[in-house]
Amino acid sequence: MGYAKYRAELQKILTPYELQLGLNYICSFLFFKWNLRGTALIEMTALFAKISLTAYEFYKVDKVAGKLLIPYMGWFSFTWTLNYSI
């Protein structure tokens, strides 16, 4: 994520990245601190959409930056599945 951000930073398109980071931050509080599992799942679905948009926007200006977010999307899919199973 950091290297993808660096590459996209050179193109000045960080708004989707910053928004998904904010959603990612809130997700931990919803799930772990406040025990709002259902709300966290809904928020995680929105977060996955924002991650996908970020990868798409990065890919449009720098193909490597966009591709670097694919492992993050895979990891996040795994955490979404864990949340859903709980």
N, CA, C and O atoms as a printed pandas DataFrame, in Angstrom:
     atom_number atom_name residue_name chain_id  residue_number  x_coord  y_coord  z_coord
0              1         N          MET        A               1    0.813   -1.174    0.000
1              2        CA          MET        A               1    0.000    0.000    0.000
2              3         C          MET        A               1    0.869    1.254    0.000
3              4         O          MET        A               1    0.572    2.229   -0.691
4              5         N          GLY        A               2    1.924    1.215    0.769
5              6        CA          GLY        A               2    2.782    2.389    0.866
6              7         C          GLY        A               2    3.462    2.731   -0.445
7              8         O          GLY        A               2    3.525    3.898   -0.833
8              9         N          TYR        A               3    3.970    1.722   -1.125
9             10        CA          TYR        A               3    4.649    1.978   -2.395
10            11         C          TYR        A               3    3.642    2.401   -3.471
11            12         O          TYR        A               3    3.938    3.265   -4.296
12            13         N          ALA        A               4    2.460    1.792   -3.458
13            14        CA          ALA        A               4    1.411    2.199   -4.400
14            15         C          ALA        A               4    1.028    3.655   -4.155
15            16         O          ALA        A               4    0.833    4.424   -5.096
16            17         N          LYS        A               5    0.922    4.024   -2.883
17            18        CA          LYS        A               5    0.603    5.412   -2.533
18            19         C          LYS        A               5    1.693    6.348   -3.041
19            20         O          LYS        A               5    1.399    7.405   -3.599
20            21         N          TYR        A               6    2.935    5.965   -2.848
21            22        CA          TYR        A               6    4.049    6.791   -3.301
22            23         C          TYR        A               6    3.980    7.007   -4.812
23            24         O          TYR        A               6    4.156    8.125   -5.297
24            25         N          ARG        A               7    3.724    5.928   -5.550
25            26        CA          ARG        A               7    3.670    6.045   -7.010
26            27         C          ARG        A               7    2.494    6.903   -7.453
27            28         O          ARG        A               7    2.616    7.678   -8.402
28            29         N          ALA        A               8    1.355    6.775   -6.775
29            30        CA          ALA        A               8    0.181    7.569   -7.133
30            31         C          ALA        A               8    0.334    9.013   -6.674
31            32         O          ALA        A               8   -0.221    9.929   -7.279
32            33         N          GLU        A               9    1.087    9.204   -5.605
33            34        CA          GLU        A               9    1.312   10.546   -5.064
34            35         C          GLU        A               9    1.988   11.440   -6.104
35            36         O          GLU        A               9    1.749   12.647   -6.156
36            37         N          LEU        A              10    2.811   10.841   -6.907
37            38        CA          LEU        A              10    3.486   11.592   -7.953
38            39         C          LEU        A              10    2.489   12.123   -8.979
39            40         O          LEU        A              10    2.761   13.109   -9.663
40            41         N          GLN        A              11    1.329   11.465   -9.083
41            42        CA          GLN        A              11    0.298   11.876  -10.042
42            43         C          GLN        A              11   -0.795   12.733   -9.395
43            44         O          GLN        A              11   -1.694   13.207  -10.090
44            45         N          LYS        A              12   -0.730   12.936   -8.085
45            46        CA          LYS        A              12   -1.680   13.787   -7.351
46            47         C          LYS        A              12   -3.116   13.249   -7.353
47            48         O          LYS        A              12   -4.056   14.018   -7.553
48            49         N          ILE        A              13   -3.302   11.936   -7.134
49            50        CA          ILE        A              13   -4.664   11.371   -7.078
50            51         C          ILE        A              13   -4.853   10.576   -5.785
51            52         O          ILE        A              13   -5.153    9.384   -5.842
52            53         N          LEU        A              14   -4.691   11.188   -4.663
53            54        CA          LEU        A              14   -4.737   10.464   -3.402
54            55         C          LEU        A              14   -6.093   10.483   -2.698
55            56         O          LEU        A              14   -6.233    9.815   -1.673
56            57         N          THR        A              15   -7.081   11.196   -3.178
57            58        CA          THR        A              15   -8.357   11.283   -2.475
58            59         C          THR        A              15   -8.996    9.916   -2.238
59            60         O          THR        A              15   -9.407    9.651   -1.108
60            61         N          PRO        A              16   -9.107    9.020   -3.247
61            62        CA          PRO        A              16   -9.707    7.707   -2.964
62            63         C          PRO        A              16   -8.900    6.924   -1.933
63            64         O          PRO        A              16   -9.468    6.214   -1.103
64            65         N          TYR        A              17   -7.586    7.053   -1.986
65            66        CA          TYR        A              17   -6.726    6.351   -1.036
66            67         C          TYR        A              17   -6.970    6.842    0.387
67            68         O          TYR        A              17   -7.080    6.041    1.315
68            69         N          GLU        A              18   -7.051    8.143    0.554
69            70        CA          GLU        A              18   -7.261    8.708    1.886
70            71         C          GLU        A              18   -8.629    8.333    2.442
71            72         O          GLU        A              18   -8.761    8.068    3.637
72            73         N          LEU        A              19   -9.644    8.309    1.589
73            74        CA          LEU        A              19  -10.983    7.915    2.037
74            75         C          LEU        A              19  -11.019    6.456    2.485
75            76         O          LEU        A              19  -11.636    6.138    3.502
76            77         N          GLN        A              20  -10.369    5.574    1.742
77            78        CA          GLN        A              20  -10.375    4.175    2.147
78            79         C          GLN        A              20   -9.562    3.955    3.410
79            80         O          GLN        A              20   -9.870    3.056    4.192
80            81         N          LEU        A              21   -8.531    4.760    3.622
81            82        CA          LEU        A              21   -7.789    4.655    4.884
82            83         C          LEU        A              21   -8.656    5.051    6.070
83            84         O          LEU        A              21   -8.591    4.421    7.126
84            85         N          GLY        A              22   -9.466    6.090    5.904
85            86        CA          GLY        A              22  -10.382    6.506    6.963
86            87         C          GLY        A              22  -11.411    5.439    7.271
87            88         O          GLY        A              22  -11.693    5.164    8.438
88            89         N          LEU        A              23  -11.977    4.831    6.233
89            90        CA          LEU        A              23  -12.934    3.744    6.438
90            91         C          LEU        A              23  -12.275    2.548    7.118
91            92         O          LEU        A              23  -12.881    1.894    7.966
92            93         N          ASN        A              24  -11.043    2.272    6.745
93            94        CA          ASN        A              24  -10.307    1.166    7.355
94            95         C          ASN        A              24  -10.100    1.421    8.848
95            96         O          ASN        A              24  -10.212    0.498    9.654
96            97         N          TYR        A              25   -9.808    2.635    9.210
97            98        CA          TYR        A              25   -9.607    3.009   10.603
98            99         C          TYR        A              25  -10.896    2.803   11.416
99           100         O          TYR        A              25  -10.858    2.256   12.518
100          101         N          ILE        A              26  -12.018    3.238   10.870
101          102        CA          ILE        A              26  -13.303    3.121   11.570
102          103         C          ILE        A              26  -13.707    1.667   11.738
103          104         O          ILE        A              26  -14.324    1.305   12.740
104          105         N          CYS        A              27  -13.367    0.840   10.774
105          106        CA          CYS        A              27  -13.762   -0.563   10.781
106          107         C          CYS        A              27  -13.286   -1.282   12.046
107          108         O          CYS        A              27  -14.040   -2.053   12.639
108          109         N          SER        A              28  -12.077   -1.043   12.448
109          110        CA          SER        A              28  -11.535   -1.703   13.643
110          111         C          SER        A              28  -12.319   -1.338   14.896
111          112         O          SER        A              28  -12.568   -2.192   15.746
112          113         N          PHE        A              29  -12.705   -0.081   15.012
113          114        CA          PHE        A              29  -13.486    0.337   16.172
114          115         C          PHE        A              29  -14.867   -0.304   16.166
115          116         O          PHE        A              29  -15.346   -0.761   17.203
116          117         N          LEU        A              30  -15.504   -0.337   15.005
117          118        CA          LEU        A              30  -16.834   -0.933   14.916
118          119         C          LEU        A              30  -16.805   -2.397   15.328
119          120         O          LEU        A              30  -17.667   -2.854   16.079
120          121         N          PHE        A              31  -15.827   -3.120   14.842
121          122        CA          PHE        A              31  -15.782   -4.562   15.079
122          123         C          PHE        A              31  -15.240   -4.919   16.461
123          124         O          PHE        A              31  -15.862   -5.699   17.181
124          125         N          PHE        A              32  -14.111   -4.369   16.836
125          126        CA          PHE        A              32  -13.444   -4.807   18.063
126          127         C          PHE        A              32  -13.860   -4.013   19.302
127          128         O          PHE        A              32  -14.128   -4.608   20.346
128          129         N          LYS        A              33  -13.916   -2.715   19.210
129          130        CA          LYS        A              33  -14.181   -1.911   20.404
130          131         C          LYS        A              33  -15.669   -1.830   20.740
131          132         O          LYS        A              33  -16.059   -1.985   21.898
132          133         N          TRP        A              34  -16.495   -1.587   19.724
133          134        CA          TRP        A              34  -17.913   -1.365   19.982
134          135         C          TRP        A              34  -18.771   -2.607   19.736
135          136         O          TRP        A              34  -19.982   -2.570   19.958
136          137         N          ASN        A              35  -18.163   -3.703   19.280
137          138        CA          ASN        A              35  -18.857   -4.971   19.026
138          139         C          ASN        A              35  -20.076   -4.821   18.126
139          140         O          ASN        A              35  -21.088   -5.488   18.340
140          141         N          LEU        A              36  -19.993   -3.971   17.144
141          142        CA          LEU        A              36  -21.069   -3.781   16.173
142          143         C          LEU        A              36  -20.726   -4.578   14.916
143          144         O          LEU        A              36  -20.365   -4.013   13.884
144          145         N          ARG        A              37  -20.844   -5.885   15.024
145          146        CA          ARG        A              37  -20.405   -6.781   13.952
146          147         C          ARG        A              37  -21.168   -6.540   12.641
147          148         O          ARG        A              37  -20.553   -6.474   11.577
148          149         N          GLY        A              38  -22.492   -6.409   12.707
149          150        CA          GLY        A              38  -23.280   -6.188   11.498
150          151         C          GLY        A              38  -22.956   -4.863   10.842
151          152         O          GLY        A              38  -22.816   -4.777    9.622
152          153         N          THR        A              39  -22.839   -3.837   11.654
153          154        CA          THR        A              39  -22.483   -2.518   11.131
154          155         C          THR        A              39  -21.090   -2.561   10.516
155          156         O          THR        A              39  -20.845   -1.956    9.472
156          157         N          ALA        A              40  -20.188   -3.273   11.162
157          158        CA          ALA        A              40  -18.836   -3.403   10.632
158          159         C          ALA        A              40  -18.851   -4.120    9.288
159          160         O          ALA        A              40  -18.094   -3.759    8.387
160          161         N          LEU        A              41  -19.701   -5.129    9.143
161          162        CA          LEU        A              41  -19.786   -5.849    7.874
162          163         C          LEU        A              41  -20.286   -4.935    6.755
163          164         O          LEU        A              41  -19.763   -4.973    5.642
164          165         N          ILE        A              42  -21.278   -4.129    7.044
165          166        CA          ILE        A              42  -21.785   -3.178    6.051
166          167         C          ILE        A              42  -20.701   -2.165    5.692
167          168         O          ILE        A              42  -20.497   -1.844    4.521
168          169         N          GLU        A              43  -20.016   -1.670    6.709
169          170        CA          GLU        A              43  -18.943   -0.698    6.486
170          171         C          GLU        A              43  -17.803   -1.334    5.704
171          172         O          GLU        A              43  -17.192   -0.679    4.859
172          173         N          MET        A              44  -17.510   -2.596    5.973
173          174        CA          MET        A              44  -16.442   -3.292    5.255
174          175         C          MET        A              44  -16.806   -3.486    3.781
175          176         O          MET        A              44  -15.934   -3.463    2.913
176          177         N          THR        A              45  -18.091   -3.675    3.507
177          178        CA          THR        A              45  -18.524   -3.803    2.115
178          179         C          THR        A              45  -18.289   -2.490    1.377
179          180         O          THR        A              45  -17.807   -2.481    0.244
180          181         N          ALA        A              46  -18.634   -1.387    2.027
181          182        CA          ALA        A              46  -18.367   -0.072    1.435
182          183         C          ALA        A              46  -16.860    0.148    1.286
183          184         O          ALA        A              46  -16.403    0.715    0.293
184          185         N          LEU        A              47  -16.107   -0.296    2.264
185          186        CA          LEU        A              47  -14.658   -0.154    2.217
186          187         C          LEU        A              47  -14.071   -0.942    1.048
187          188         O          LEU        A              47  -13.173   -0.453    0.362
188          189         N          PHE        A              48  -14.569   -2.150    0.816
189          190        CA          PHE        A              48  -14.056   -2.937   -0.309
190          191         C          PHE        A              48  -14.327   -2.223   -1.636
191          192         O          PHE        A              48  -13.489   -2.228   -2.538
192          193         N          ALA        A              49  -15.503   -1.615   -1.740
193          194        CA          ALA        A              49  -15.814   -0.846   -2.948
194          195         C          ALA        A              49  -14.832    0.311   -3.104
195          196         O          ALA        A              49  -14.377    0.597   -4.212
196          197         N          LYS        A              50  -14.509    0.972   -2.002
197          198        CA          LYS        A              50  -13.573    2.105   -2.056
198          199         C          LYS        A              50  -12.157    1.625   -2.387
199          200         O          LYS        A              50  -11.428    2.308   -3.105
200          201         N          ILE        A              51  -11.763    0.467   -1.874
201          202        CA          ILE        A              51  -10.448   -0.088   -2.208
202          203         C          ILE        A              51  -10.392   -0.397   -3.699
203          204         O          ILE        A              51   -9.394   -0.111   -4.360
204          205         N          SER        A              52  -11.464   -0.982   -4.225
205          206        CA          SER        A              52  -11.518   -1.297   -5.656
206          207         C          SER        A              52  -11.429   -0.028   -6.498
207          208         O          SER        A              52  -10.724    0.004   -7.506
208          209         N          LEU        A              53  -12.141    1.013   -6.083
209          210        CA          LEU        A              53  -12.085    2.290   -6.796
210          211         C          LEU        A              53  -10.672    2.876   -6.730
211          212         O          LEU        A              53  -10.167    3.411   -7.718
212          213         N          THR        A              54  -10.051    2.773   -5.577
213          214        CA          THR        A              54   -8.682    3.276   -5.433
214          215         C          THR        A              54   -7.738    2.542   -6.375
215          216         O          THR        A              54   -6.924    3.166   -7.055
216          217         N          ALA        A              55   -7.848    1.212   -6.416
217          218        CA          ALA        A              55   -6.995    0.426   -7.312
218          219         C          ALA        A              55   -7.242    0.821   -8.769
219          220         O          ALA        A              55   -6.299    0.935   -9.552
220          221         N          TYR        A              56   -8.488    1.026   -9.123
221          222        CA          TYR        A              56   -8.830    1.432  -10.493
222          223         C          TYR        A              56   -8.244    2.808  -10.826
223          224         O          TYR        A              56   -7.643    2.999  -11.883
224          225         N          GLU        A              57   -8.428    3.757   -9.911
225          226        CA          GLU        A              57   -7.900    5.107  -10.149
226          227         C          GLU        A              57   -6.373    5.089  -10.227
227          228         O          GLU        A              57   -5.789    5.763  -11.076
228          229         N          PHE        A              58   -5.731    4.330   -9.355
229          230        CA          PHE        A              58   -4.272    4.222   -9.403
230          231         C          PHE        A              58   -3.839    3.592  -10.721
231          232         O          PHE        A              58   -2.871    4.036  -11.339
232          233         N          TYR        A              59   -4.559    2.551  -11.150
233          234        CA          TYR        A              59   -4.197    1.842  -12.373
234          235         C          TYR        A              59   -4.281    2.754  -13.596
235          236         O          TYR        A              59   -3.482    2.629  -14.524
236          237         N          LYS        A              60   -5.248    3.667  -13.595
237          238        CA          LYS        A              60   -5.398    4.570  -14.735
238          239         C          LYS        A              60   -4.174    5.465  -14.927
239          240         O          LYS        A              60   -3.824    5.800  -16.059
240          241         N          VAL        A              61   -3.526    5.850  -13.836
241          242        CA          VAL        A              61   -2.375    6.751  -13.964
242          243         C          VAL        A              61   -1.037    6.027  -13.844
243          244         O          VAL        A              61   -0.026    6.504  -14.358
244          245         N          ASP        A              62   -1.027    4.872  -13.165
245          246        CA          ASP        A              62    0.205    4.106  -12.986
246          247         C          ASP        A              62   -0.179    2.641  -12.813
247          248         O          ASP        A              62   -0.675    2.247  -11.757
248          249         N          LYS        A              63    0.044    1.846  -13.832
249          250        CA          LYS        A              63   -0.391    0.451  -13.803
250          251         C          LYS        A              63    0.202   -0.330  -12.630
251          252         O          LYS        A              63   -0.482   -1.160  -12.031
252          253         N          VAL        A              64    1.454   -0.073  -12.302
253          254        CA          VAL        A              64    2.098   -0.768  -11.187
254          255         C          VAL        A              64    1.406   -0.419   -9.867
255          256         O          VAL        A              64    1.164   -1.301   -9.043
256          257         N          ALA        A              65    1.091    0.846   -9.665
257          258        CA          ALA        A              65    0.419    1.269   -8.424
258          259         C          ALA        A              65   -0.930    0.575   -8.286
259          260         O          ALA        A              65   -1.294    0.147   -7.191
260          261         N          GLY        A              66   -1.665    0.461   -9.364
261          262        CA          GLY        A              66   -2.947   -0.225   -9.320
262          263         C          GLY        A              66   -2.805   -1.699   -9.007
263          264         O          GLY        A              66   -3.564   -2.243   -8.206
264          265         N          LYS        A              67   -1.843   -2.343   -9.629
265          266        CA          LYS        A              67   -1.623   -3.775   -9.402
266          267         C          LYS        A              67   -1.111   -4.061   -7.997
267          268         O          LYS        A              67   -1.348   -5.143   -7.459
268          269         N          LEU        A              68   -0.415   -3.107   -7.401
269          270        CA          LEU        A              68    0.095   -3.310   -6.049
270          271         C          LEU        A              68   -1.015   -3.390   -5.003
271          272         O          LEU        A              68   -0.784   -3.886   -3.900
272          273         N          LEU        A              69   -2.193   -2.919   -5.325
273          274        CA          LEU        A              69   -3.311   -2.988   -4.380
274          275         C          LEU        A              69   -4.078   -4.306   -4.467
275          276         O          LEU        A              69   -4.953   -4.552   -3.637
276          277         N          ILE        A              70   -3.780   -5.149   -5.432
277          278        CA          ILE        A              70   -4.480   -6.429   -5.565
278          279         C          ILE        A              70   -4.271   -7.337   -4.352
279          280         O          ILE        A              70   -5.245   -7.924   -3.881
280          281         N          PRO        A              71   -3.051   -7.484   -3.820
281          282        CA          PRO        A              71   -2.903   -8.301   -2.610
282          283         C          PRO        A              71   -3.703   -7.750   -1.423
283          284         O          PRO        A              71   -4.235   -8.519   -0.622
284          285         N          TYR        A              72   -3.784   -6.445   -1.314
285          286        CA          TYR        A              72   -4.581   -5.822   -0.254
286          287         C          TYR        A              72   -6.049   -6.185   -0.419
287          288         O          TYR        A              72   -6.738   -6.451    0.566
288          289         N          MET        A              73   -6.529   -6.198   -1.651
289          290        CA          MET        A              73   -7.914   -6.583   -1.899
290          291         C          MET        A              73   -8.140   -8.047   -1.512
291          292         O          MET        A              73   -9.188   -8.395   -0.969
292          293         N          GLY        A              74   -7.160   -8.895   -1.792
293          294        CA          GLY        A              74   -7.263  -10.303   -1.392
294          295         C          GLY        A              74   -7.296  -10.460    0.116
295          296         O          GLY        A              74   -8.121  -11.203    0.648
296          297         N          TRP        A              75   -6.407   -9.767    0.808
297          298        CA          TRP        A              75   -6.378   -9.813    2.262
298          299         C          TRP        A              75   -7.678   -9.282    2.840
299          300         O          TRP        A              75   -8.219   -9.853    3.786
300          301         N          PHE        A              76   -8.172   -8.216    2.288
301          302        CA          PHE        A              76   -9.399   -7.638    2.800
302          303         C          PHE        A              76  -10.591   -8.552    2.554
303          304         O          PHE        A              76  -11.503   -8.606    3.380
304          305         N          SER        A              77  -10.602   -9.267    1.439
305          306        CA          SER        A              77  -11.665  -10.243    1.187
306          307         C          SER        A              77  -11.658  -11.324    2.258
307          308         O          SER        A              77  -12.712  -11.769    2.712
308          309         N          PHE        A              78  -10.466  -11.740    2.657
309          310        CA          PHE        A              78  -10.337  -12.731    3.723
310          311         C          PHE        A              78  -10.882  -12.191    5.047
311          312         O          PHE        A              78  -11.593  -12.904    5.756
312          313         N          THR        A              79  -10.560  -10.953    5.383
313          314        CA          THR        A              79  -11.065  -10.385    6.653
314          315         C          THR        A              79  -12.570  -10.172    6.593
315          316         O          THR        A              79  -13.247  -10.317    7.610
316          317         N          TRP        A              80  -13.108   -9.834    5.431
317          318        CA          TRP        A              80  -14.559   -9.691    5.279
318          319         C          TRP        A              80  -15.237  -11.041    5.518
319          320         O          TRP        A              80  -16.273  -11.117    6.178
320          321         N          THR        A              81  -14.642  -12.100    4.974
321          322        CA          THR        A              81  -15.192  -13.442    5.164
322          323         C          THR        A              81  -15.156  -13.843    6.634
323          324         O          THR        A              81  -16.104  -14.452    7.128
324          325         N          LEU        A              82  -14.090  -13.516    7.331
325          326        CA          LEU        A              82  -14.009  -13.812    8.765
326          327         C          LEU        A              82  -15.101  -13.052    9.533
327          328         O          LEU        A              82  -15.765  -13.626   10.396
328          329         N          ASN        A              83  -15.283  -11.786    9.225
329          330        CA          ASN        A              83  -16.320  -11.007    9.881
330          331         C          ASN        A              83  -17.684  -11.626    9.614
331          332         O          ASN        A              83  -18.495  -11.763   10.530
332          333         N          TYR        A              84  -17.939  -11.996    8.383
333          334        CA          TYR        A              84  -19.238  -12.584    8.020
334          335         C          TYR        A              84  -19.471  -13.890    8.777
335          336         O          TYR        A              84  -20.589  -14.159    9.218
336          337         N          SER        A              85  -18.433  -14.695    8.929
337          338        CA          SER        A              85  -18.596  -15.983    9.611
338          339         C          SER        A              85  -18.811  -15.826   11.115
339          340         O          SER        A              85  -19.381  -16.711   11.753
340          341         N          ILE        A              86  -18.362  -14.711   11.684
341          342        CA          ILE        A              86  -18.571  -14.468   13.120
342          343         C          ILE        A              86  -19.969  -13.969   13.332
343          344         O          ILE        A              86  -20.363  -13.699   14.467
